[in-house]
């Protein structure tokens, strides 16, 4: 027998139109999907651009505020600062009625603390003073004296022999903790002893 070629069926006109319509629909769907994707991409880029512009605006506002703050600090310094200060100045402090004297360098050695800022000279003309011109602090005198003792010891110490923390009698522990937090010197708890042993290191003029 002779091998006959496979028979082929010519699609009808209706079938051809149906297939063509489906192909056109798929092409249209792809075009729409591409348009949707492009729109979403454009929206993301626009949103990103808006965020960048907002961040730049906020950054400018922060920089402007910092600039104004810097100007205010310079103005305050020109009004309240005492340019004629040295680390060797003897500072007399009326601490709760007790007069304690120490060198400026002892009070300003812990940079960035409130105590350092207070006695740095930047606010010298704004500090409260008593009738004799001494710096007036409304604090417990025994606690402040213990802090000054600690600072004097710290200024005179070497790295391998650091002084112990300030100490007072047990009934004054809370007040001492409060003062250390106020002046940003040490983060409590810190008390190792309730016995004062180094009062001689602070120069007490009189009670």
Helices and strands as residue ranges (DSSP letters): H 13-80, E 90-95, E 98-103, H 104-108, H 114-119, G 124-126, E 135-137, H 141-156, G 170-172, H 173-183, G 199-201, E 203-206
